[in-house]
Amino acid sequence: MKTLDQLSPDSFYERALRFTLGLDRENSFLFWLLVIFAVVYGWGIYTFDGNVPLVAGILYLSFAMFLSVLRLDLSLYLFMFSVIIFDQYAIPGFSSFTMDVRFFHNLKEIPYVPYLHSGVVSPFEIHVFFIATALVIHACVRKSFSFKAIPVWGAFLLFFGSLAFSFAYGIIKGGDIMVALWEVRALFYLCLMYLIVPQVLDTKEHVITLFWVFIVGISFKALQGVAKFINLGFTTGGFDVLTNHEDPVFMVTIFVLFIGLLLFGAGYKQKVWLFVSLLPMFLGFYVAQRRASYASFMVCIAGVILLLPAIKRIQFLKYFLPVFFLLLLYCGAFWNNDGTYGRPVQMIKTGFVKPDKETNYRDYSSNLYRDFEDYNLAKTVANSPILGKGFGNKYDQPIPLVNIRYTLRDYIPHNQIYWILVKTGAVGFFAFWLFFNCFAANGTQLFMRLKDPYLKAATLVIILAVINQLVVSFFDLQLTYYRSMLYLGCMMGLLSVIHNIDAREQQRDKSDKAGLNE
């Protein structure tokens, strides 16, 4: 038996540290990173006089940089988790650490960061830069690296080209370049994620892990809203919303994932998590109080029914129709009730019956503003039908709009589907719909031929995530929100990953069949 002195350094390390902590050769570097960052954190607190947010931000970005170089997949997971849990805009009447971090704000606008006049980049953009740069480095260094094709790349290039043209066209026509940048940044990041995700992720395990990131992050956002609801005495307390606008849109995709996992018998652990968190998630969806998300949820349910194979459709309807009948009874009972329990019904009701000024002034005034806004957009399209106004230019306002708390009110309307038509004209509008329609059609073809239950459920979510986002964008600001477009771009990028997995499985099946024939 060897004595302690006779043990090699590696065997001692394995016995004294790796074995004790349950680490292996692949993940032990994370332990040392945590140790290093703990030491640096203590030094940072001392150096910056206890400015915890600043030190935490420096550590986050440093950690993101190291991860991007060492493990791009982990860096992407961290980035998407941050996108989901941190807020781009404050919820009126509330403050929280998820907003105070200012993850989506320029450095010069963040109060805990020393003022930088040139700090016109945000923490999330720095993290994206790390990922993109590390990807380029990997492409140059690794001989085995190859760029993975993206679905419907022709339609994608046409869409991206139309955005670039409308940006340049708007500036030439005298548009404000800073406003134009604000308008296109979110869509640009959608395109970037669409390109990056397939280059970083490659296996089914990657897909499962990314959906875990989505599930945990969105569950946290739902619980945030529920916590506010409880603190207000199980009411909304007269507040318009208790979550951010994007959160219920994300929740719809998780509901669809749960349905897909149930129907295809996949993802046991994720199903259990979602089953346990289903009630808090629905409550979080309710306290979000976004009428547009109710509309998109109903459209997504219709999409599920249409996409499912006949046997699965019957199975789904067997369970859905009784629930639908109970919902009809609930709607009938609370059709004229504007209290806490009747609020969801009122949101659905406004989609069929115009709100009354006396009994529902909030929705009445909101609808009226949108009607005036849509009229102005229609007039703008009539004046610039082919190439549009271009980004950075105001849309026409023959009907003057009341002031609202939104600095870009004269540039970005609520209906962002019409907004695309106004800014890019008929040419860009065609490119916009061509890209998303081709993507949905490509995803549907893949969905129909997939055999793997989990990947089939994931593909169902990806297709309906696009439809979900477009429906919401018809009613509300979404296409200019970073969180929405980063999430959607990541979802859409996953389709390419699933394509590649399916192609490898088909090749393996062919090889197996050829081997049997021999």
PABASE-689935 format. One record per residue: z, x negated, y negated of N, C-alpha, C, O in turn; residue in three letters. Coordinates in steps of 0.2 Angstrom, whole numbers, plus 5000, padded with zeros to 4 digits. Each point is the difference from the previous one (the first is absolute). Last residue first. Layout:
BEGIN
ZXYZXYZXYZXYAla;...
//
This chain:
BEGIN
477151265029499949945004500449995006499949955004Glu;500550234982499350015003499849945004499650005005Asn;502550004983500050045006499350015003500050005006Leu;500149884974500449975005500050045006500049975006Gly;499250134975499549955003500349965005499649985005Ala;501850174984499550045004499549955003499850015006Lys;501849904979500350035007499550035004500049995006Asp;499349954973500149945004500350025006499849975006Ser;500050204979499349985002500149945005499650005005Lys;502350074984499850055005499349985003499950015006Asp;500949864976500449995005499850055006499949975006Arg;499150074973499749935003500449995007499749975004Gln;501150214983499450015003499749945004499750015005Gln;502249964982500250035006499450025004499950005006Glu;499949904973500249955005500150045007499949975005Arg;499650164976499449965003500249955005499649995005Ala;502150144984499650045005499449965003499850015005Asp;501549894978500450005007499650045005499949985006Ile;499250014972500049935004500350005006499849985005Asn;500350214981499349995003500049945004499750005005His;502350044984499950045006499350005003499950005006Ile;500549894973500449975005499950045007500049975005Val;499150124976499649945002500349975006499749975005Ser;501450204984499550035004499649945003499850005006Leu;501949964978500250005007499550035005500049985006Leu;499850024970499949935003500150005007499749965004Gly;500850234983499350005002499849935003499650005004Met;502750034989499850055005499349995002499850005006Met;500949884976500349975006499850055006499849975005Cys;499650114974499649945001500249975007499649985004Gly;501750194987499450035003499649945002499750005005Leu;502249944984500250035006499450035004499949995006Tyr;499949924972500149955005500250025007499849975005Leu;499850194977499449965002500149945005499649995004Met;502350144987499550045004499449975003499850005005Ser;501749884980500350025007499650045004499949985006Arg;499449984971500049945005500250015007499749995005Tyr;499250194978500749985002499949945005499750015005Tyr;498550124986500249954995500749975002500249964996Thr;498850235015499549945001500149944996499849955001Leu;501550264998500149965006499649945000500249955002Gln;500650294983499949934999500149975007500650005002Leu;498850255000500549964997499849934999499549985004Asp;499250205007500550044996500449964996500350024994Phe;498049895020499650064997500550044995499850024995Phe;501049815020499749974994499650054996499849994994Ser;501150065027500649994995499749984994500250024994Val;498349995024500250074998500650004994499950034995Val;499349765015499550034996500250074997499850024995Leu;501649875021500049974993499550034995500150014994Gln;500050065029500650024997500049974992500250044996Asn;498149905019499950074998500650024996499950034994Ile;500249765015499550004995499950074997500050014994Val;501549965024500349974994499550004995500150014994Ala;499250065027500350054996500449974994500150044995Leu;498949815020499550054998500350054995499750014995Ile;501849845016499549974995499550044997499950014994Ile;501550075024500450004994499549974994500050024994Val;499249995028500050074997500449994993499850044996Leu;500149775017499450014997499950074997499750014994Thr;502249935018500049964994499350014996500050014994Ala;500450095027500450034996500049964993500050044995Ala;498849875022499750064999500450044995499750034995Lys;501149775014499549984995499650074998499850004994Leu;501950015023500349994993499549984995500050034994Tyr;499350035028500350054997500349984993499950044995Pro;497949865018500749984999500350064996499850014994Asp;497950005009500450025006500749984999500450045003Lys;497350014980500649965002500350035006500150065001Leu;498050044987499949965006500649955002500049985006Arg;500050184975499750035006499949965006500150035006Met;500649884973500550045003499850035006500450015005Phe;498049874982500549965004500550045003500249985006Leu;498350134981499749985005500449955005500050015006Gln;500950074973499950055005499749985006500250025006Thr;499949834976500650015003500050055005500349995006Gly;497849994981500149945005500650005004500149995006Asn;499650174977499550015006500149955005500050015006Ala;501249964974500350065004499550015006500350015005Ala;498949844979500649975004500350055004500249995006Phe;498050084981499849955005500649975004499950005006Cys;500550134975499850045005499749965006500150025006Asn;500749874975500650035003499750055006500350015005Phe;498149874982500449965003500650035004500049995006Phe;498550144981499649975005500549955004500050015006Leu;500750094974500050055006499749975006500250015006Trp;499849864974500750015002500050045006500349995005Phe;497649974985500249945004500850015002500149985006Ala;498950194980499750005007500249945004500250015006Phe;500650004972500350065004499750005007500350015005Phe;498849844979500649985003500350055004500449985005Gly;497650084984499949955005500649975003500049995006Val;500150184978499850035006499949945005500150015006Ala;501649934975499450045000499850025007500449995005Gly;501649884987499449975003499450045000499549975002Thr;502650114988499949934998499449965003499749964997Lys;500850285007500049994992499849924999499649984996Val;500850095026499350024998500049994993499449984997Leu;502649975012499549955003499350024997499649964998Ile;502250194997500049944996499549945003499749974996Trp;500750245016499550014994500049934995499549994997Tyr;502050005021499350015003499550014994499549975000Ile;502850034995499749935001499350005004499749955000Gln;502050224985499550005005499649945001499649994996Asn;502050014987500450025006499550005006500149975005His;499249884974500250075001500450005007500049965004Pro;499449834978500150025007500250075001500650014998Ile;498949904980499649965004500050025008499550015003Tyr;501950074979499350014997499549975004499450014999Asp;503049975006499850075001499350014998499650045003Arg;502049764999499250005001499850075001499550015004Leu;502849944992499649974995499350005001499649994995Thr;502450195011499549955004499549974995499650034996Tyr;502150175002500349945001499549955004500249985006Arg;498850224979500550005006500249925000499749964997Ile;499150234984500249935002500550015006500450045001Asn;497550134995500749994998500249935002499849975005Val;497650094991500550005005500749994997500049964995Leu;497450134996500649954999500550025005500250065001Pro;497250005001500650035000500649954999500149975005Ile;497949944996499850064996500650044999500150044995Pro;499649715014500550055000499850064995500350004994Gln;498749775022500050054995500550055000500250025005Asp;500249745006499650055001500050054994500550004996Tyr;499949735002500350065001499550065002499449994998Lys;500449745009499850054995500450075001500150025005Asn;500049795010500249974993499950054995500249984994Gly;498250025028500749994999500249974993499649964997Phe;498250205007500349935001500749994999500350044996Gly;498250165003500349974993500149935001500049964996Lys;498150165020500750014998500249974993499649974997Gly;498250045016500449945001500750014997500449965001Leu;498250235000499749965005500449945001500249985006Ile;500350214978500050025007499849945005500250015006Pro;500750054969499949935003499950015008500449985004Ser;500050214982499849954995499849945003499549964997Asn;501450215016499450024998499749964994499449995000Ala;502749965009499549985005499350034998499549975001Val;502450074986499949935000499449995004499649964999Thr;501250255001499649994994499849935000499549984997Lys;502050085020499350035001499649994994499449985001Ala;502849964997499749955005499350035001499549965000Leu;501950174987499849944996499649955005499549974997Asn;501450225013499550024996499749944996499449994999Tyr;502549985014499450005004499450034996499549975001Asp;502650024989499849935001499450005004499549974999Glu;501550244996499849974994499749935002499449984997Phe;501750125020499450044999499749974994499449995000Asp;502749925005499549985005499350034999499549975000Arg;502450114988499849934998499449975004499549974997Tyr;501550235010499650014994499749944997499549994998Leu;502050015021499350025001499650014994499449985000Asn;502849974997499749945003499350025002499549964999Ser;501950204992499849964995499649945003499549974997Ser;501450195018499550034995499749954995499449994999Tyr;502449955015499449995004499450034995499449985001Asp;502850034990499849935001499350005004499649964997Arg;501450254998499749974994499849935002499549984997Tyr;501250245016499849935002499749964995499449995001Asn;501350244995500449995005499949925003500549985003Thr;498250114978500750024999500549985006500649984998Glu;497049995002500349964994500750015000500449964998Lys;498350055025500150044995500449964994500549975002Asp;497749945017500750014999500150044993499650004996Pro;498350025022500249974994500750014998500250065000Lys;498949945026500250054994500149964994500549955000Val;499049935020499650075001500150044994499550044999Phe;501549755002499449985002499550065001499450005001Gly;503050014993499649994995499249975001499650004996Thr;502150055021499850064997499549994994499550034999Lys;501749805013499450025004499750064996499450015000Ile;502549914991499549954999499450025004499449984998Met;502550155004499750014993499449954999499550014997Gln;501849985023499550065000499750014993499450015000Val;502349825002499449985004499550065000499449995000Pro;502750064990499649954996499349985004499550004997Arg;502550145010499350034999499649964996499450014999Gly;502949945005499750015007499350024999499650005005Tyr;501749974976499949935003499650015007499649965001Thr;499950234982500649965001499849945004499549985001Gly;499150214992499949944996500649955001500149964996Asp;498650275016500749974999499949934998499649965003Asn;498850215005500150014993500749974998500350024996Asn;498849955026499450004996500150014993499749974995Trp;501750015027500149974993499550004995499949954996Phe;499950165026500750014998500249974993500450034996Ala;497549935015500050074998500750014997500150044995Gly;499549755014499750014994500050074997500150014994Cys;500849945027500449974995499750014993500350014995Tyr;498650065024500550044999500549984994500250034996Leu;498049845011499750064997500650044998500050034995Leu;500549785018499949984993499750064996500250014994Leu;500150025029500650004997500049984992500350024996Leu;497749975018500350074999500650004996500250054996Phe;499049745010499650034995500250084998500050024995Phe;500949875024500349974994499650034994500350014995Val;498950055026500750034999500349974993500350044996Pro;497649865010499950074998500750044999500150034995Leu;499749745013499950014993500050074998500350024995Phe;499849905028500649994997500050014992500550024997Tyr;497650025017500550035003500749994997500450055000Lys;497649834992500150074998500650045003500350054997Leu;499149735011500350004993500250074998500550024997Phe;498349965023500749975001500450014993500650024999Gln;497150025002500450055002500749995001500450044999Ile;498249784994500050054995500450075002500450024997Arg;499249805019500549984995500150064994500550014998Lys;497750015017500650015004500649984995500550045000Ile;497349934991500250075002500650015003500450044998Ala;499449754986499650025006500250075002500650024998Pro;499849904977500350005006499550025006499650054998Leu;500149964977499849945003500249995008499849975004Leu;500650234981499349995001499949935004499550005004Leu;502750064991499850055004499249995002499850005005Ile;501349864979500349995006499650045005499849985006Val;499850074972499749945002500249985007499549985004Gly;501750194985499350025002499649955003499650015004Ala;502449924987500150045006499450035003499850005006Ile;500149894973500149955005500150045007499849985005Cys;500150154975499449975002500049955006499550005004Val;502550084987499750055003499349985002499750025006Met;501549834982500350015006499750055004499850005006Phe;499649974972499749955004500350005007499649995005Ser;501250164979499350015001499749955005499750025004Ala;502549954988500050055005499350025002499850025005Tyr;500549814979500149985007500150065005499849995006Ser;499950054970499449975003500149985007499550005005Ala;502350084982499550065003499449975003499850025005Arg;502749874992499349994998499650055003499950005006Arg;502649944996499850064996499349994997499850014994Gln;502049865019499549974996499650054996499849984994Ala;501950085022500249984994499549974995500249994994Val;499250075029500150064996500349984993499750034995Tyr;499949805021499450034998500150064995499650014995Phe;502349895015499749964995499350024997499950004994Gly;501050125024500450014994499849964995500050024994Leu;499049945026499850064997500450024994499750034995Phe;501049785017499349994997499750064997499850004994Met;502350015017500149974994499349994997499950004994Pro;500050095027500350054996500149964993499950034995Leu;499249845023499650054997500350054995499750014995Leu;501249795018499950004993499650054997499850014994Ser;500649965030500650004997500050014992500450034997Val;497649955015500350065002500750014997500250054997Phe;498649755001499750054995500350075002500150044995Leu;500549775018500249994993499850064996500450034996Trp;498949975026500750015000500250004992500450044998Val;497449905007500150075000500750025000500250054996Lys;499249725004499950034994500050085000500350034995Gln;500149855025500549984995499950034994500450034996Lys;497950015021500650035001500649994995500350044997Tyr;497049945005500549984995500750035001500250034995Gly;497850115015500149934999500649984995500350054998Ala;498450175011500549975005500149924999500049975004Gly;498650214984499749955004500549965005499849955003Phe;500850224981499550035004499749955005499850025005Leu;502049924980500250055005499450025004500150015007Leu;499549844976500449975006500250055005500049985006Leu;498950104974499549965005500449975006499850005005Gly;501550114978499650055004499549965005500050025005Ile;501249854980500550035005499650055004500150005006Phe;498749904976500249965005500450025006499950005006Leu;499750134974499450005005500149955005499850025006Val;501949994978500050065004499450005005500150025006Phe;500049814979500549995005500150065004500050005007Ile;498650004974499749965006500549995005499749995006Thr;501050134976499550045003499749965006499950025005Val;501649874979500350045006499550045004500150015006Met;499249874975500149965005500350045006499949995006Phe;499850134974499449985003500049955006499750015005Val;502250054982499950055005499349995003499850025005Pro;500949814979500450015006499850055005500049995006Asp;499149964971499649975006500450025006499750005006Glu;501250064972499450045002499749985007499750045004His;502949914992499449984997499450045002500050035006Asn;502450084995499749945003499449984996499950044995Thr;501450155000500649965002499749935004500449965002Leu;498750244978499949975006500649955002500449984995Val;499750184987499350025003499949975006499750035005Asp;502850044987499549954999499350025003500050035005Phe;502150104996499650014994499549944999499650014995Gly;501950005024500449994993499550014994500249974995Gly;499550065030499649954996500349984993499749964997Thr;501950115025499550034995499649954997500149945001Thr;501950035012499550035005499650044996499850065002Phe;501849804987500350065003499550045004500050065000Gly;499649724989499950064995500350065003499850064997Leu;500249755017500449984994500050064994500450014996Asn;498150005023500750015002500549994994500550044999Ile;497249914998500150075002500750025001500350054998Phe;499149725000500050044994500150075000500450034997Lys;499349855023500649984997500150034993500650034998Ala;497450005013500550045003500749994997500450044999Val;497749824995500050074997500550045003500350044996Gly;499649755014500249994992500050074997500450024996Gln;498849975026500850005000500249994992500550034998Leu;497249955007500250075001500850004999500250054997Ala;498849745003499950044994500250075000500250034995Lys;500049835024500549984995499950044994500450024996Phe;498150015021500650035002500549984995500450054998Ser;497649845000499950074998500750045002500150054996Ile;499849735011499950004993500050074997500450024996Gly;499549945028500749994997500050004993500550034997Val;497450015014500550055002500749994996500350044997Ile;497949805000499950064997500650055001500250034996Phe;499849775016500249994993499950064996500450024996Val;498949995027500850004999500249994993500450034997Trp;497349955008500250074999500850015000500350044997Phe;498849755006499850024993500250075000500350024994Leu;499949895027500549974995499950024993500550024997Thr;497950045020500750045001500549974995500450044997Ile;497549855003499950074998500750045000500250034995Val;499749755014500050004993499950074997500450024995His;499549965028500749984998500050004992500550024997Glu;497449995014500350075000500749994997500350054997Lys;498149774994500250025006500350075000500250034994Thr;499049834987499549995005500150045007499650015004Asp;500949934967500350035006499450005005499450014998Leu;500149894981500749985002500350025006500349975004Val;497550094986500049925001500749985003500149955002Gln;499550284992499649985006500049935002500049985005Pro;501050104974500450025006499649985006500349975005Val;498749994973500549955002500350025007500149965004Ile;498350184984499749945002500549955004499849975005Leu;500950244985499550025005499649935003499950005006Tyr;501649984975500450015007499550025005500149985006Met;498950004973500349935002500450015007499949965004Leu;499350234985499449975003500349935002499749985006Cys;501850154983499850035006499549975003500049985007Leu;500649944973500549985005499950045006500149975006Tyr;498650084975499849945002500549975006499749975005Phe;500750244985499450005004499849935003499850005005Leu;501950014979500350035006499450015005500149985006Ala;499449944972500449955004500250035007500049965005Arg;498750144976499749985006500549965005499849995005Val;500950104973499650065004499849975006500150045005Glu;500949814980500550055002499750055005500350025005Trp;498249844983500449965006500550045003500150015006Leu;498850084975499649995006500349975006499950025005Ala;501349984974500050065003499550015006500250025006Val;499849784982500650015003500150075004500350005005Met;497749954982500049965006500750015004500050005006Ile;498850184978500549964999500149965007500150035005Asp;497550064986500650025003500549954999499949944999Gly;497750084994500549994995500750025003500550024996Gly;497349965016500050064995500650004995500150054997Lys;499749785020499449994995500050064995499849994995Ile;501950015022500149954995499550004995500149994994Ile;499550155024500550034996500249954994500150024994Gly;498549915024499650054995500550034995499850004994Tyr;501149855023499649974995499750044995499949994994Ala;501250125024500549964996499649964994500250004994Phe;498650115022500350054995500549974996500150014994Ser;498949865023499550024995500350044995499949994994Phe;501449965024499949944996499550014995500149984994Ala;500350195022500649994996499949944995500250014994Leu;498150035022500050054994500650004996500050014994Ser;499949845025499549994994500050054995499949984994Gly;501450065025500349954996499549984994500249984995Phe;499050175020500550034997500449954995500150014994Phe;498249925021499750044995500550034995500050014994Leu;500649875025499849954995499750044994500049994994Leu;500850135025500549974996499849964994500250004995Phe;498250095020500350054996500649974996500150024994Ala;499049845022499550024995500250054995499949994994Gly;501549955025500049954995499550014994500149994995Trp;501050145026499650024995499949954994500150024994Val;501849905021499650065001499650024994500249984994Pro;500449765010500450064998499550065002499449995000Ile;500949745011499650054996500450074999500550015003Ala;500449734999499950065004499750054996500250024994Lys;499849705005500150064996499850065005499550015003Phe;501549765007499450034998500150074996500550035002Ser;500849725009500050064996499350034998499549964999Phe;501249845014499950065004500050064996499850055002Ser;500649734989499350005003499950075003499450025000Lys;502449924980499950025007499350015002499650044998Arg;500949904980500449955004499850025007499949955004Val;499350194978499749934999500349955006499649965002Cys;501250274997499350005001499749935000499549985004Ala;502750054990499950005007499350005002499849975005His;500750044972500249935003499950005008499749965002Ile;500050254986499449954999500249935003499549975003Val;502150194998499550025004499449954999499749985005Leu;502250004981500149975007499450025005499949965004Ala;500050134974499949935000500149975007499649965002Thr;500850274995499349985000499949935000499549985003Ala;502750094996499750025007499349985000499749985004Ile;501549994976500249955005499750025007499749955003Phe;499950194979499749944999500249955005499549965003Phe;501650244996499350015003499649944999499649985005Val;502550024986500150005008499350015002499849975005His;500450044972500149935003500050005007499849955003Ile;500150264987499349965000500149935002499549975003Glu;502450174996499650025005499349965000499749995005Phe;501949974977500249975007499550025005499949965005Pro;498950044972500650045002500249965007499649975003Ser;499149964973499950015007500750025003500549994997Val;499049934980499750075001499850015007499550035002Val;501849794982500250035006499750075001500350055001Gly;499749794980499450005004500150035007499650005004Ser;502249984980499450034996499450015004499650055000His;503049945008499449965000499450044997499850055003Leu;503149955000499450034997499449955000500149944998Tyr;502050085020499949974994499350014997499550005004Pro;501650175013499649945000499949974993499950044996Val;501250175010500449955002499649935001500349955002Tyr;498750264990500549984996500449945002500349964996Pro;497150105007500650015004500649974996500049944998Ile;497650064995500450064999500650015004500350054999Glu;498249765002500350004993500350074998500450004995Lys;498549965027500649964999500350004993500750004999Leu;498050215011499849934998500749964998500550034998Asn;499650185020499949994993499849924998500249965004His;500450155018499350024998499949984992499450024998Phe;502749965013499549965005499350014997499649955001Phe;502850114991499449994996499549965004499749964997Arg;502750115007499749945002499449984996499849954999Val;501450264999500349954995499749935002499949954996Asp;499650255017499750004994500249944996499549974997Met;501650065023499350005002499550004994499449985000Thr;503050054998499849935001499249995002499749954998Phe;501150274987500149975007499849935000499649984996Ser;500850264988499949935000500149985007500550035003Ser;498850224983500449965005499849924999499549984997Phe;499650214990500650025001500449965005500650015000Gly;496849985002500450034994500750025001500150055005Pro;498649765009500150075001500450034994500649984999Ile;497849795000500650035001500050085001499550034998Ala;498549795010500350044994500750035002500250015005Tyr;498849855011499649984994500250034994500049974994Gln;501649975029499650054996499649974994500249954997Asp;500749965029500149994993499550054996499550025003Phe;500549985021500750024998500149994993500450034997Ile;497449935014500350065001500650024997500150054997Ile;498949735001499650054997500350075001500050044995Val;501049795017500149994992499650064997500350034995Ser;499249935027500750035000500250014992500350054998Phe;497749845007499950075000500750035000500050064997Met;500049715003499750024994499950085000500250034995Phe;500649855024500550004994499750034994500450044997Leu;498249945022500550055001500550004994500250064998Tyr;498249775001499750074999500550055001500050054996Leu;500749735010499950014992499750074998500250034996Ser;499949915027500750024998500050004992500350054997Leu;497749885013500150075002500750024998500150064997Asp;499149725000499750054995500250075002500150044995Leu;501149725009499850065004499850064995500450034997Arg;499949744995500249995007499850065004499749995006Leu;499850004970499749945003500150005008499649985004Val;501350204983499350005000499749945003499450015003Ser;502950004995499850045005499250015000499750005006Leu;501449884977500049965006499850055006499649975004Phe;500450134975499549945000500049965006499549995003Met;502150194993499350025001499549955001499550005004Ala;502749944990500050025007499350035002499749985005Phe;500749974973500049945003499950015008499649975003Ser;500750214982499349985000499949935003499549985003Leu;502750124997499550055004499349974999499649995006Tyr;502149904983500149995007499550045004499749985005Leu;500450054972499849935001500049995008499549975002Ile;501550234990499350004999499649935002499550005003Gly;502950024997499750035006499350014999499649995005Ala;501549914977500049965006499750035006499749975004Val;500550164977499549954999500049955006499549985002Leu;502150204997499350025001499549954999499549995004Pro;502849954992499950015007499250035001499749985005Val;501749874978499550054999499750015007499549975002Asn;502349874991500150065004499550064999500250055001Gly;499649724989500650044998500150065003500150054996Asp;498249785010499850054995500650054998499950064998Phe;500449755017499649974995499850064995500049984994Thr;501450075025500349964996499649974994500250004994Tyr;498850145022500550044997500449954995500250024994Ile;498249885020499750044995500550044996500050004994Gly;500749885025499949954995499750044994500149994994Trp;500350135025500649984997499949954994500350014995Gly;497950065018500250064996500749984997500150014994Tyr;498949835020499650014994500350054996500050004993Val;500849985028500249944996499750014993500449994995Val;498950165021500750024998500349944996500450014995Ala;497449975014500150054994500750014998500150024994Phe;499549845025499849974994500050054994500349984994Ile;500250115027500549954998499849974993500549994996Val;498050155014500550044997500649954998500350014995Leu;497849895016499850034993500650044997500149994994Leu;500249945028500049944995499850024993500349984995Trp;499550185022500749994999500149944995500450014996Phe;497450045011500350054995500749994999500250014994Leu;498649865022499949984993500350054995500249984995Phe;499850065029500649974997499949974993500549994997Ser;497950145018500450034994500649964998500350034995Asn;498249905023499550034995500450024994499850004994Glu;501349915025499649944997499650044994499949964995Arg;502250185012499549965004499749954996500150004994Asp;502450145006499449984997499649975005500249985005Leu;502250114995499450045003499449984997499550054999Gly;502749854997499750054995499550045003499750054996Leu;501349785017500550044997499850054996500350065000Thr;498149795009500350045005500550054997500150065002Phe;499049774984499550055002500350055005500050064999Arg;501549764994499850054995499550055002500150064999Leu;501049775016500550024995499750054995500550034996Ala;498149905022500650035003500550024994500350055000Arg;497649844994499950075004500650035002500150065000Glu;500149734991499850054995499950065003500250064997Tyr;500149765017500650024996499950054995500450054999Phe;497849875012500350045005500750024997500350055001Ser;498349804987499750075000500450045005500150064998Asp;500549724999500250044993499750075001500350044998Pro;500449845025499549984995500250054993500350055001Ser;501649875017499650054998499549984995500149974995Leu;501749905013499449995003499550054999499450005002Gln;502850004989499749954997499349995003499549974997Asp;502050195011499850024994499549954997499550014996Leu;500649985030500550014995499750024993499450005000Thr;499750055026499949964994500650024995500350055000Lys;499649965028500050044994500049964994500449954999Met;
//
